[in-house]
């Protein structure tokens, strides 16, 4: 599936820094490295904001705001970043009505759908489910298409 792109959900990024979840930390770092190397990963402005909040406030070993800021700069430089738009917000609201998604999960789905990103990497959706053309994959339960494990 070379050339396919994956939108990464917040928890995948956060786990890379979460020492309380060593198995997920290792896997998350492996996934993120592969996505950067293959050029097939994308992040949204929503994910970046949630990441900063989580790593500076919720981890057992929190990052300083300065370190979180440095990490954000690195992600912005190395990844395709998709901005939230009014259309994504409207589609997110429709996703909450039509698919009963929690709103912020709906934003992930809507961002992928309206940005032409075929797959979302997340543990918050059923693995291998497809909703209106967006495939959801949980990288903690199976290798990703095209990934060398």
C-alpha positions as CSV (number, residue, x, y, z in Angstrom):
1,X,0.0,0.0,0.0
2,X,2.8,2.3,-0.8
3,X,1.7,5.9,-1.0
4,X,-1.2,5.4,1.4
5,X,-1.4,7.9,4.2
6,X,-2.4,7.3,7.8
7,X,-3.9,9.9,10.1
8,X,-2.5,9.3,13.6
9,X,-4.7,9.7,16.6
10,X,-3.5,11.4,19.8
11,X,-2.9,8.3,21.9
12,X,-0.4,6.9,19.4
13,X,1.7,10.0,19.9
14,X,1.3,10.1,23.6
15,X,2.2,6.5,24.1
16,X,5.6,7.2,22.6
17,X,6.4,9.2,25.8
18,X,4.4,7.2,28.3
19,X,6.7,5.1,30.5
20,X,3.7,3.7,32.3
21,X,2.8,1.7,29.2
22,X,6.2,0.2,28.1
23,X,4.7,-2.2,25.5
24,X,2.7,0.5,23.8
25,X,5.6,2.9,24.1
26,X,7.8,0.6,22.1
27,X,5.2,-0.2,19.5
28,X,4.2,3.5,19.2
29,X,7.8,4.6,18.6
30,X,8.1,1.8,16.0
31,X,5.0,3.0,14.2
32,X,5.9,6.7,14.3
33,X,9.4,6.0,13.0
34,X,8.0,3.9,10.2
35,X,5.5,6.6,9.3
36,X,8.1,9.3,9.2
37,X,10.6,7.2,7.2
38,X,7.9,6.1,4.7
39,X,6.3,9.6,4.5
40,X,2.9,8.1,5.0
41,X,1.8,9.7,8.3
42,X,-0.3,12.8,8.9
43,X,-1.4,14.6,12.0
44,X,-4.1,17.1,12.6
45,X,-4.0,20.4,14.5
46,X,-6.5,18.8,16.9
47,X,-4.1,15.9,17.6
48,X,-1.2,18.3,18.1
49,X,-3.2,20.3,20.6
50,X,-4.4,17.2,22.5
51,X,-0.8,15.8,22.5
52,X,0.6,18.9,24.1
53,X,-2.1,18.9,26.8
54,X,-1.6,15.2,27.5
55,X,2.2,15.0,27.7
56,X,2.4,18.2,29.9
57,X,-0.5,17.4,32.2
58,X,-1.6,13.8,32.2
59,X,1.5,11.5,32.0
60,X,2.8,10.1,35.2
61,X,6.2,11.6,34.1
62,X,5.0,14.8,32.6
63,X,7.0,16.8,30.1
64,X,7.7,20.4,30.8
65,X,5.8,22.9,28.6
66,X,9.1,23.8,27.0
67,X,9.9,20.1,26.1
68,X,6.3,19.7,24.9
69,X,6.8,22.8,22.7
70,X,10.0,21.3,21.2
71,X,8.2,18.0,20.4
72,X,5.4,20.0,18.7
73,X,8.0,21.8,16.6
74,X,9.5,18.5,15.6
75,X,6.2,17.0,14.5
76,X,5.2,20.1,12.6
77,X,8.5,20.0,10.7
78,X,8.5,16.2,10.0
79,X,4.8,15.5,9.3
80,X,2.0,16.6,7.0
81,X,-0.3,18.5,9.3
82,X,-4.0,19.0,8.4
83,X,-5.8,22.0,9.9
84,X,-9.3,21.9,11.2
85,X,-11.7,23.8,9.0
86,X,-15.3,24.8,9.3
87,X,-16.2,22.0,6.9
88,X,-14.5,19.5,9.2
89,X,-16.3,20.8,12.2
90,X,-19.7,20.5,10.4
91,X,-18.8,17.0,9.2
92,X,-17.8,16.1,12.8
93,X,-21.2,17.2,14.1
94,X,-22.8,15.1,11.4
95,X,-20.7,12.1,12.5
96,X,-22.0,12.5,16.0
97,X,-25.6,12.4,14.7
98,X,-25.2,9.7,12.1
99,X,-22.6,7.4,13.7
100,X,-23.0,8.4,17.4
101,X,-19.3,9.2,17.6
102,X,-18.1,11.3,20.5
103,X,-17.4,14.7,19.0
104,X,-13.6,14.6,19.2
105,X,-13.5,11.1,17.7
106,X,-15.8,12.5,15.0
107,X,-13.2,15.2,14.3
108,X,-10.5,12.5,13.7
109,X,-12.9,10.7,11.3
110,X,-14.0,13.9,9.5
111,X,-10.4,15.2,9.2
112,X,-9.4,11.9,7.5
113,X,-12.5,11.8,5.3
114,X,-12.4,15.4,4.0
115,X,-8.6,15.4,3.7
116,X,-8.5,12.3,1.5
117,X,-6.5,10.3,4.1
118,X,-7.7,6.7,3.7
119,X,-6.9,5.3,7.2
120,X,-6.9,6.4,10.8
121,X,-4.5,4.8,13.3
122,X,-6.4,4.7,16.6
123,X,-7.3,2.4,19.4
124,X,-10.6,4.2,20.0
125,X,-12.5,2.6,17.0
126,X,-13.1,-1.0,16.1
127,X,-10.0,-2.4,14.3
128,X,-10.5,-2.8,10.6
129,X,-13.9,-1.1,10.6
130,X,-14.6,1.2,7.7
131,X,-17.0,4.2,8.0
132,X,-17.9,6.2,4.9
133,X,-14.6,5.2,3.2
134,X,-12.3,5.8,6.2
135,X,-10.5,2.6,7.5
136,X,-9.7,2.4,11.2
137,X,-6.7,0.4,12.2
138,X,-5.5,-0.3,15.8
139,X,-1.7,-0.7,15.4
140,X,-1.5,-2.4,18.8
141,X,-3.4,-5.4,17.5
142,X,-2.0,-5.9,14.0
143,X,0.8,-4.8,11.7
144,X,-0.1,-1.9,9.4
145,X,-0.5,-2.4,5.6
146,X,2.9,-2.0,4.1
147,X,4.7,-2.0,7.4
148,X,7.8,-4.1,7.8
149,X,7.7,-5.7,11.2
